[in-house]
């Protein structure tokens, strides 16, 4: 209220000054007309009253303005006070938060100091224990040194006593011991030689069997051709020239990329693709089919088409595996197992398609399980997966039964299924009824008339062994058995193998093939060492 009082006081003073001024005007006018005092006229009084009213109005305006100014000042003062109070509250809140944080930091610091103190105490205790262990170790070392000296002394005394009792010196005893060991080694060597002779006799029987099998296989050339050769029809004979390429570079690039032998003969509008690996042969057929449709055939296009064809074959394999599962009513199988099943679509066992054999075995096992009141889905699963290892026998050495069991176990199959797989050729002792029924279903499917041909399997195994022999050498990148097994094409790494080493590999492979395999005619080993340099023009 201080500013309002000041303004009102100023207004009253101005009003008083106005009235005094009016009175002075009246006195001055009266004094000007004479020395006598006259009574003012009505006009003068009217003028004085008007001036007084005007002064009052001005004083009222000044008072109103002063009141409004005072109210504005009061409002601003109240806002400033409110802002100051808000600021004070915020400062107090921040102070409270800072105090809480400071208290928490102080407590954390105290905890850390406590932990550091405990750690220092533990370290001191550990140092004390370490010092104690070092002391005991030193004492133990001294004690061991004393005992070692005592043992050496006792050993010397013992040797002297033994020499005196035996009547032999140390050198004579060594000689007797050497002669005894030599006689024992001779006896063991004789036993080993006998075992080696027995193994050699068994191996000779196996090789004799293989020779007979190969002889039978030579009489089944038509059957072999149907199983290892694919025919691709061409739109015209002029396409054969494009496939061959200038100086035969296209056909060489095709065979090196796909590992399949491309046979171009006088057959009109057709070429032959020969390879013992059905997956590789199908990939090569799709590759050549794409190249023929495109019309542009050169080494770069061959590699691109081969990559696309390989992806398509993978998709076909996956679809074949899914179709087999749908046919048998099996839904919960790992995708990798499904893909391996599909790959068996292009593989044969003794001339019988492996995937069809597995599906047939699964149906037979399901029927037998139904007759015996057993779990049909489990039996179908056992029979369907019993030859799954054949999808990898060309990549992993070993029995396909054990390989398949390991794969099934890796991808989460039941132990009954795994055991049925590993025991279906009696390589593992049969322990479950499921394994027995799996063996029976496998035998029924494989022994039906016309299901299998023994000679083809021996032929394919011989070609696989040719590739394995060449692949076992260091620096070899890819190996392809071609020309129906009459040629092995070995691709080596150019940065790891030089020209002289390539000659050595070719000679060593030829020697090992002569020692291990039996075959008609001769086999040519070709080692290819190729360097490539690639740049991009941008």
BAMIPA-724300 format. One record per residue (C-alpha): residue number from 1; x, y, z. Coordinates in steps of 0.001 Angstrom, whole numbers, plus 500000, padded with zeros to 6 digits. Layout:
% BAMIPA-724300
num / x / y / z
NUM / X / Y / Z .
...
//
This chain:
% BAMIPA-724300
num / x / y / z
1 / 500000 / 500000 / 500000 .
2 / 503019 / 502376 / 500134 .
3 / 502934 / 503528 / 496470 .
4 / 499099 / 504084 / 496623 .
5 / 499392 / 506408 / 499662 .
6 / 502090 / 508448 / 497939 .
7 / 499965 / 508887 / 494821 .
8 / 496872 / 509949 / 496826 .
9 / 498949 / 512424 / 498806 .
10 / 500226 / 513979 / 495600 .
11 / 496653 / 514291 / 494271 .
12 / 495436 / 516078 / 497450 .
13 / 498337 / 518516 / 497304 .
14 / 497578 / 519295 / 493667 .
15 / 493907 / 519955 / 494579 .
16 / 494932 / 522281 / 497433 .
17 / 497332 / 524157 / 495172 .
18 / 494539 / 524634 / 492641 .
19 / 492176 / 526138 / 495238 .
20 / 494861 / 528466 / 496567 .
21 / 495624 / 529600 / 493021 .
22 / 491958 / 530429 / 492445 .
23 / 491754 / 532462 / 495642 .
24 / 494884 / 534406 / 494680 .
25 / 493314 / 535247 / 491326 .
26 / 490240 / 536599 / 493079 .
27 / 492330 / 538660 / 495522 .
28 / 494439 / 540028 / 492679 .
29 / 491355 / 541134 / 490762 .
30 / 489872 / 542813 / 493761 .
31 / 493089 / 544595 / 494624 .
32 / 493314 / 545968 / 491078 .
33 / 489974 / 547814 / 491248 .
34 / 490741 / 549795 / 494383 .
35 / 491875 / 549633 / 497859 .
36 / 488432 / 548696 / 499126 .
37 / 487306 / 545130 / 499327 .
38 / 484537 / 544285 / 496984 .
39 / 482246 / 541357 / 496932 .
40 / 483067 / 539166 / 493937 .
41 / 480568 / 539053 / 491164 .
42 / 478646 / 535907 / 490215 .
43 / 480622 / 535592 / 487001 .
44 / 483855 / 535590 / 488970 .
45 / 482489 / 533100 / 491423 .
46 / 481350 / 530973 / 488479 .
47 / 484811 / 531157 / 486958 .
48 / 486393 / 530222 / 490281 .
49 / 483969 / 527338 / 490700 .
50 / 484740 / 526100 / 487164 .
51 / 488467 / 526277 / 487779 .
52 / 487959 / 524470 / 491072 .
53 / 485845 / 521797 / 489294 .
54 / 488468 / 521507 / 486559 .
55 / 491163 / 521118 / 489219 .
56 / 489035 / 518481 / 490941 .
57 / 488563 / 516604 / 487666 .
58 / 492285 / 516760 / 486965 .
59 / 492951 / 515626 / 490530 .
60 / 490445 / 512765 / 490046 .
61 / 492077 / 511710 / 486794 .
62 / 495460 / 511855 / 488441 .
63 / 494079 / 509862 / 491373 .
64 / 492526 / 507219 / 489026 .
65 / 495743 / 506947 / 487057 .
66 / 497703 / 506705 / 490298 .
67 / 495368 / 503944 / 491525 .
68 / 495682 / 501992 / 488251 .
69 / 499467 / 502449 / 488312 .
70 / 499491 / 501328 / 491920 .
71 / 497430 / 498229 / 491071 .
72 / 499806 / 497390 / 488173 .
73 / 502746 / 497852 / 490488 .
74 / 501060 / 495624 / 493075 .
75 / 500295 / 492950 / 490432 .
76 / 503871 / 492992 / 489188 .
77 / 505123 / 492850 / 492758 .
78 / 502855 / 489843 / 493441 .
79 / 504071 / 488096 / 490250 .
80 / 507665 / 488820 / 491207 .
81 / 506997 / 487498 / 494693 .
82 / 505374 / 484350 / 493266 .
83 / 508322 / 483842 / 490869 .
84 / 510727 / 484331 / 493745 .
85 / 508784 / 481801 / 495831 .
86 / 508795 / 479304 / 492921 .
87 / 512510 / 479874 / 492421 .
88 / 513059 / 479372 / 496154 .
89 / 511080 / 476118 / 496067 .
90 / 513086 / 474909 / 493044 .
91 / 516325 / 475820 / 494748 .
92 / 515193 / 474015 / 497873 .
93 / 514178 / 470944 / 495785 .
94 / 517529 / 470917 / 493985 .
95 / 519257 / 471308 / 497297 .
96 / 517288 / 468366 / 498674 .
97 / 518150 / 466225 / 495608 .
98 / 521812 / 467194 / 495841 .
99 / 521806 / 466334 / 499529 .
100 / 520247 / 462929 / 498746 .
101 / 522806 / 462267 / 495972 .
102 / 525609 / 463399 / 498221 .
103 / 524305 / 461081 / 500930 .
104 / 524110 / 458188 / 498443 .
105 / 527610 / 458928 / 497120 .
106 / 528905 / 459064 / 500662 .
107 / 527256 / 455710 / 501418 .
108 / 528663 / 454208 / 498176 .
109 / 532105 / 455538 / 499054 .
110 / 531828 / 453994 / 502486 .
111 / 530800 / 450640 / 500937 .
112 / 533717 / 450769 / 498508 .
113 / 536093 / 451631 / 501284 .
114 / 534706 / 448656 / 503192 .
115 / 535199 / 446350 / 500196 .
116 / 538717 / 447680 / 499642 .
117 / 539488 / 447056 / 503260 .
118 / 538143 / 443496 / 502984 .
119 / 540140 / 442958 / 499762 .
120 / 543303 / 444256 / 501380 .
121 / 542642 / 441936 / 504305 .
122 / 542146 / 438974 / 501934 .
123 / 545286 / 439883 / 500009 .
124 / 547236 / 440091 / 503212 .
125 / 545865 / 436713 / 504231 .
126 / 546677 / 435250 / 500810 .
127 / 550185 / 436686 / 500954 .
128 / 550618 / 435105 / 504362 .
129 / 549387 / 431755 / 503048 .
130 / 551646 / 432066 / 499991 .
131 / 554606 / 432763 / 502214 .
132 / 553673 / 429724 / 504290 .
133 / 553380 / 427581 / 501129 .
134 / 556749 / 428856 / 499882 .
135 / 558298 / 427983 / 503190 .
136 / 556790 / 424493 / 503137 .
137 / 557840 / 424062 / 499487 .
138 / 561391 / 425009 / 500333 .
139 / 561383 / 422532 / 503194 .
140 / 559921 / 419862 / 500883 .
141 / 562585 / 420530 / 498240 .
142 / 565318 / 420187 / 500829 .
143 / 563723 / 416966 / 502097 .
144 / 563406 / 415591 / 498542 .
145 / 567018 / 416413 / 497805 .
146 / 568055 / 414512 / 500920 .
147 / 565844 / 411554 / 499970 .
148 / 567191 / 411591 / 496405 .
149 / 570706 / 411401 / 497724 .
150 / 569677 / 408552 / 500009 .
151 / 567997 / 406710 / 497107 .
152 / 571076 / 407084 / 494919 .
153 / 573188 / 405691 / 497708 .
154 / 570746 / 402802 / 498275 .
155 / 570645 / 402117 / 494528 .
156 / 574445 / 401934 / 494366 .
157 / 574503 / 399558 / 497342 .
158 / 571702 / 397475 / 495781 .
159 / 573551 / 397216 / 492466 .
160 / 576704 / 396068 / 494249 .
161 / 574718 / 393450 / 496203 .
162 / 572939 / 392221 / 493030 .
163 / 576203 / 391951 / 491127 .
164 / 577732 / 389986 / 494001 .
165 / 574709 / 387655 / 494314 .
166 / 574226 / 387132 / 490550 .
167 / 577888 / 386891 / 489790 .
168 / 577343 / 389294 / 486821 .
169 / 578485 / 392805 / 486197 .
170 / 576131 / 395555 / 485018 .
171 / 577210 / 395177 / 481384 .
172 / 576690 / 391415 / 481471 .
173 / 573184 / 391902 / 482953 .
174 / 572363 / 394401 / 480176 .
175 / 573459 / 391885 / 477588 .
176 / 571238 / 389183 / 479093 .
177 / 568305 / 391600 / 479168 .
178 / 568850 / 392606 / 475536 .
179 / 568935 / 388965 / 474446 .
180 / 565722 / 388251 / 476357 .
181 / 563970 / 391250 / 474796 .
182 / 565232 / 390230 / 471368 .
183 / 563771 / 386725 / 471738 .
184 / 560465 / 388170 / 472913 .
185 / 560428 / 390601 / 469986 .
186 / 561011 / 387735 / 467572 .
187 / 558084 / 385800 / 469011 .
188 / 555837 / 388868 / 468771 .
189 / 557062 / 389515 / 465231 .
190 / 556156 / 385967 / 464290 .
191 / 552661 / 386488 / 465659 .
192 / 552346 / 389796 / 463782 .
193 / 553539 / 388155 / 460579 .
194 / 550920 / 385449 / 461027 .
195 / 548235 / 388095 / 461493 .
196 / 549471 / 389999 / 458464 .
197 / 549373 / 386844 / 456387 .
198 / 545817 / 386177 / 457559 .
199 / 544790 / 389750 / 456716 .
200 / 546530 / 389473 / 453358 .
201 / 544640 / 386240 / 452670 .
202 / 541365 / 387937 / 453537 .
203 / 542259 / 390974 / 451439 .
204 / 543149 / 388681 / 448575 .
205 / 539723 / 387100 / 448792 .
206 / 538128 / 390557 / 448765 .
207 / 540155 / 391578 / 445734 .
208 / 539286 / 388353 / 443987 .
209 / 535627 / 389065 / 444670 .
210 / 536101 / 392568 / 443287 .
211 / 537718 / 391178 / 440160 .
212 / 534779 / 388856 / 439595 .
213 / 532361 / 391726 / 440218 .
214 / 534166 / 393914 / 437696 .
215 / 534056 / 391094 / 435193 .
216 / 530296 / 390830 / 435650 .
217 / 530025 / 394585 / 435420 .
218 / 531707 / 394560 / 432021 .
219 / 528906 / 392355 / 430821 .
220 / 526309 / 394897 / 432020 .
221 / 527420 / 397880 / 429977 .
222 / 523905 / 398775 / 428912 .
223 / 522691 / 398922 / 432507 .
224 / 525655 / 401090 / 433516 .
225 / 525086 / 403492 / 430638 .
226 / 521466 / 403968 / 431691 .
227 / 522519 / 404789 / 435256 .
228 / 525500 / 407089 / 434723 .
229 / 524675 / 408894 / 431448 .
230 / 522193 / 411704 / 430774 .
231 / 521112 / 412793 / 427293 .
232 / 520445 / 416441 / 426431 .
233 / 518628 / 417185 / 423185 .
234 / 519817 / 420201 / 421180 .
235 / 517815 / 422488 / 418888 .
236 / 520304 / 421786 / 416089 .
237 / 523670 / 420274 / 415299 .
238 / 525249 / 423730 / 414901 .
239 / 524912 / 424105 / 418686 .
240 / 527560 / 421384 / 419112 .
241 / 530154 / 423726 / 417633 .
242 / 529252 / 426444 / 420145 .
243 / 529473 / 423933 / 422989 .
244 / 532933 / 422838 / 421882 .
245 / 534144 / 426440 / 421383 .
246 / 537266 / 427731 / 419738 .
247 / 540011 / 425108 / 420059 .
248 / 537762 / 423251 / 422539 .
249 / 537992 / 425871 / 425285 .
250 / 534268 / 425784 / 426110 .
251 / 534073 / 422018 / 426555 .
252 / 537256 / 422050 / 428649 .
253 / 535869 / 424823 / 430832 .
254 / 532549 / 422964 / 431168 .
255 / 534215 / 419721 / 432242 .
256 / 536576 / 421499 / 434657 .
257 / 533736 / 423456 / 436279 .
258 / 531150 / 420674 / 436552 .
259 / 533368 / 417588 / 436855 .
260 / 531193 / 415814 / 434288 .
261 / 532400 / 414259 / 431052 .
262 / 530658 / 415818 / 428020 .
263 / 530453 / 413401 / 425085 .
264 / 529737 / 414901 / 421658 .
265 / 529455 / 412247 / 418960 .
266 / 527517 / 411691 / 415748 .
267 / 524181 / 411379 / 417536 .
268 / 521954 / 413933 / 415796 .
269 / 520858 / 416897 / 417927 .
270 / 521981 / 415341 / 421214 .
271 / 524977 / 415234 / 423544 .
272 / 525768 / 412884 / 426426 .
273 / 526756 / 413779 / 429992 .
274 / 528607 / 411000 / 431810 .
275 / 529347 / 410971 / 435541 .
276 / 528940 / 408423 / 438335 .
277 / 527673 / 411123 / 440752 .
278 / 523977 / 411683 / 439909 .
279 / 523783 / 415048 / 441684 .
280 / 526793 / 416347 / 439818 .
281 / 525423 / 414984 / 436524 .
282 / 521997 / 416592 / 437037 .
283 / 523643 / 419934 / 437891 .
284 / 525713 / 419711 / 434710 .
285 / 522622 / 418850 / 432647 .
286 / 520751 / 421899 / 433925 .
287 / 523845 / 424044 / 433332 .
288 / 524149 / 422912 / 429706 .
289 / 520415 / 423315 / 429192 .
290 / 520587 / 426959 / 430358 .
291 / 523583 / 427637 / 428124 .
292 / 521845 / 426145 / 425097 .
293 / 518691 / 428211 / 425708 .
294 / 520727 / 431378 / 426176 .
295 / 522956 / 430736 / 423168 .
296 / 525950 / 432542 / 424687 .
297 / 528521 / 429933 / 425669 .
298 / 531902 / 430920 / 427074 .
299 / 533833 / 430026 / 430267 .
300 / 532433 / 432885 / 432339 .
301 / 528838 / 432080 / 431376 .
302 / 529483 / 428398 / 432121 .
303 / 530527 / 429200 / 435693 .
304 / 527523 / 431491 / 436249 .
305 / 525069 / 428938 / 434842 .
306 / 526659 / 426210 / 436957 .
307 / 526156 / 428215 / 440153 .
308 / 522492 / 428842 / 439333 .
309 / 521944 / 425202 / 438421 .
310 / 523520 / 424020 / 441636 .
311 / 521097 / 426216 / 443593 .
312 / 518172 / 424790 / 441583 .
313 / 519271 / 421223 / 442312 .
314 / 519413 / 422094 / 446009 .
315 / 515840 / 423397 / 445809 .
316 / 514734 / 420240 / 443985 .
317 / 516377 / 418109 / 446654 .
318 / 514633 / 420033 / 449429 .
319 / 511295 / 419665 / 447657 .
320 / 511846 / 415916 / 447141 .
321 / 512580 / 415481 / 450850 .
322 / 509445 / 417416 / 451798 .
323 / 507336 / 415331 / 449411 .
324 / 508657 / 412136 / 451004 .
325 / 507737 / 413402 / 454469 .
326 / 504253 / 414388 / 453304 .
327 / 503721 / 410964 / 451723 .
328 / 504652 / 409246 / 454992 .
329 / 502810 / 411680 / 457268 .
330 / 505952 / 412863 / 459069 .
331 / 505970 / 416561 / 459960 .
332 / 508547 / 417215 / 462693 .
333 / 511934 / 416651 / 461066 .
334 / 514999 / 418903 / 461067 .
335 / 515399 / 420870 / 457790 .
336 / 518955 / 419554 / 457289 .
337 / 517733 / 415952 / 457461 .
338 / 514974 / 416821 / 454979 .
339 / 517580 / 418261 / 452583 .
340 / 519786 / 415165 / 452899 .
341 / 516767 / 412964 / 452162 .
342 / 516069 / 414992 / 449034 .
343 / 519677 / 414576 / 447864 .
344 / 519133 / 410815 / 447858 .
345 / 516690 / 411380 / 445003 .
346 / 519701 / 411422 / 442666 .
347 / 521575 / 408504 / 444269 .
348 / 521289 / 404789 / 443672 .
349 / 522225 / 401750 / 445732 .
350 / 522930 / 398685 / 443627 .
351 / 520905 / 400337 / 440866 .
352 / 517943 / 401112 / 443148 .
353 / 516961 / 404743 / 443790 .
354 / 517815 / 405355 / 447435 .
355 / 514986 / 407801 / 448187 .
356 / 512371 / 405457 / 446701 .
357 / 513953 / 402599 / 448640 .
358 / 513643 / 404585 / 451889 .
359 / 510003 / 405488 / 451234 .
360 / 509207 / 401876 / 450359 .
361 / 511000 / 400633 / 453486 .
362 / 509083 / 403134 / 455627 .
363 / 505741 / 401898 / 454277 .
364 / 506754 / 398279 / 454898 .
365 / 507943 / 399080 / 458431 .
366 / 504693 / 400921 / 459158 .
367 / 502645 / 397928 / 458054 .
368 / 504676 / 395543 / 460205 .
369 / 504420 / 397918 / 463182 .
370 / 500638 / 398032 / 462770 .
371 / 500476 / 394219 / 462797 .
372 / 502596 / 394117 / 465963 .
373 / 500658 / 396942 / 467703 .
374 / 503776 / 399141 / 467794 .
375 / 504337 / 402862 / 467230 .
376 / 503844 / 403269 / 463466 .
377 / 505216 / 406858 / 463132 .
378 / 508371 / 405845 / 465015 .
379 / 508911 / 402801 / 462794 .
380 / 508380 / 404848 / 459634 .
381 / 510912 / 407355 / 460914 .
382 / 513486 / 404634 / 461624 .
383 / 513064 / 403056 / 458184 .
384 / 513031 / 406408 / 456361 .
385 / 516327 / 407535 / 457919 .
386 / 518233 / 404233 / 457977 .
387 / 520213 / 405038 / 454787 .
388 / 520526 / 408813 / 455356 .
389 / 524307 / 408394 / 455656 .
390 / 524531 / 407542 / 451944 .
391 / 523980 / 411229 / 451216 .
392 / 527448 / 411919 / 452680 .
393 / 529457 / 408760 / 452010 .
394 / 531239 / 410511 / 449129 .
395 / 532284 / 413322 / 451533 .
396 / 532925 / 411456 / 454813 .
397 / 534821 / 408208 / 455067 .
398 / 533225 / 405355 / 456960 .
399 / 530171 / 403155 / 457009 .
400 / 526982 / 404853 / 455890 .
401 / 525149 / 403331 / 458862 .
402 / 527474 / 404919 / 461431 .
403 / 527607 / 408175 / 459488 .
404 / 523808 / 408286 / 459322 .
405 / 523496 / 407581 / 463058 .
406 / 525874 / 410424 / 463859 .
407 / 523914 / 412805 / 461614 .
408 / 520590 / 411791 / 463168 .
409 / 521980 / 412227 / 466684 .
410 / 523392 / 415643 / 465758 .
411 / 519993 / 416868 / 464560 .
412 / 518060 / 415725 / 467608 .
413 / 516518 / 412383 / 466598 .
414 / 515398 / 409949 / 469298 .
415 / 517878 / 407385 / 470557 .
416 / 515680 / 404533 / 469230 .
417 / 515886 / 406031 / 465734 .
418 / 519660 / 406516 / 466024 .
419 / 520164 / 402930 / 467174 .
420 / 517995 / 401559 / 464335 .
421 / 520163 / 403463 / 461831 .
422 / 523534 / 402350 / 463227 .
423 / 522452 / 398716 / 463680 .
424 / 520656 / 398003 / 460404 .
425 / 523826 / 396339 / 458981 .
426 / 524799 / 394706 / 462331 .
427 / 527806 / 397008 / 462736 .
428 / 526374 / 397674 / 466198 .
429 / 524681 / 394969 / 468255 .
430 / 520908 / 395110 / 467856 .
431 / 519153 / 395989 / 471121 .
432 / 515602 / 397080 / 470176 .
433 / 512646 / 395687 / 468270 .
434 / 512622 / 398855 / 466118 .
435 / 516132 / 398049 / 464883 .
436 / 515091 / 394484 / 463985 .
437 / 512062 / 395706 / 462019 .
438 / 514230 / 398300 / 460268 .
439 / 516568 / 395526 / 459134 .
440 / 513609 / 393485 / 457916 .
441 / 512072 / 396407 / 455999 .
442 / 515444 / 397200 / 454399 .
443 / 515942 / 393577 / 453353 .
444 / 512408 / 393244 / 451930 .
445 / 512695 / 396442 / 449887 .
446 / 516138 / 395573 / 448568 .
447 / 515565 / 391887 / 447857 .
448 / 512415 / 392127 / 445780 .
449 / 512940 / 391004 / 442153 .
450 / 514530 / 393684 / 439983 .
451 / 515182 / 396102 / 442825 .
452 / 518988 / 396130 / 442815 .
453 / 521990 / 395445 / 440615 .
454 / 525229 / 394577 / 442365 .
455 / 527584 / 395495 / 439506 .
456 / 526576 / 399146 / 439298 .
457 / 527303 / 399696 / 442991 .
458 / 530789 / 398227 / 442625 .
459 / 531385 / 400425 / 439594 .
460 / 530300 / 403593 / 441427 .
461 / 532384 / 402706 / 444487 .
462 / 535442 / 402236 / 442293 .
463 / 534944 / 405711 / 440806 .
464 / 534453 / 407211 / 444275 .
465 / 537663 / 405545 / 445455 .
466 / 539533 / 406999 / 442485 .
467 / 538454 / 410488 / 443545 .
468 / 539305 / 409814 / 447201 .
469 / 542841 / 408702 / 446330 .
470 / 543568 / 411850 / 444345 .
471 / 541861 / 414107 / 446907 .
472 / 544074 / 412796 / 449728 .
473 / 547175 / 414603 / 448410 .
474 / 548101 / 418004 / 449791 .
475 / 547430 / 420968 / 447524 .
476 / 544625 / 419263 / 445572 .
477 / 541549 / 421492 / 445196 .
478 / 539056 / 419406 / 443180 .
479 / 539053 / 415888 / 441701 .
480 / 536768 / 414516 / 438968 .
481 / 536592 / 410905 / 437778 .
482 / 535683 / 411129 / 434085 .
483 / 535399 / 408989 / 430962 .
484 / 533591 / 406251 / 432937 .
485 / 536583 / 405959 / 435252 .
486 / 539232 / 405899 / 432541 .
487 / 540517 / 409384 / 433473 .
488 / 541073 / 411262 / 436728 .
489 / 541255 / 415026 / 436371 .
490 / 542990 / 416623 / 439365 .
491 / 542721 / 420397 / 439882 .
492 / 545543 / 421683 / 442120 .
493 / 546067 / 425044 / 443802 .
494 / 548519 / 427041 / 441639 .
495 / 549939 / 428984 / 444578 .
496 / 550686 / 425795 / 446571 .
497 / 551793 / 423392 / 443807 .
498 / 554354 / 424144 / 441098 .
499 / 554797 / 422303 / 437800 .
500 / 557301 / 419790 / 439185 .
501 / 555077 / 418958 / 442143 .
502 / 552157 / 418507 / 439742 .
503 / 554177 / 415847 / 437901 .
504 / 554990 / 414175 / 441227 .
505 / 551304 / 414128 / 442251 .
506 / 550311 / 412578 / 438920 .
507 / 552931 / 409833 / 439309 .
508 / 552034 / 409146 / 442972 .
509 / 548310 / 408967 / 442234 .
510 / 548923 / 406561 / 439347 .
511 / 551092 / 404363 / 441549 .
512 / 548533 / 404278 / 444386 .
513 / 545705 / 403474 / 441960 .
514 / 547731 / 400574 / 440529 .
515 / 548344 / 399218 / 444028 .
516 / 544814 / 399569 / 445449 .
517 / 542347 / 399066 / 442599 .
518 / 541635 / 396464 / 439987 .
519 / 540272 / 397722 / 436662 .
520 / 540226 / 396855 / 432987 .
521 / 542509 / 398742 / 430606 .
522 / 544336 / 401807 / 431845 .
523 / 543467 / 405018 / 433721 .
524 / 544915 / 408393 / 432743 .
525 / 545705 / 410854 / 435560 .
526 / 545672 / 414496 / 434425 .
527 / 546847 / 417169 / 436863 .
528 / 545677 / 420673 / 435917 .
529 / 547463 / 423690 / 437362 .
530 / 545710 / 426850 / 436228 .
531 / 546348 / 430450 / 437299 .
532 / 543704 / 433149 / 436890 .
533 / 544013 / 436915 / 437140 .
534 / 540820 / 438977 / 437357 .
535 / 540407 / 442752 / 437310 .
536 / 537391 / 445041 / 436858 .
537 / 537239 / 448032 / 434515 .
538 / 535223 / 450769 / 436180 .
//
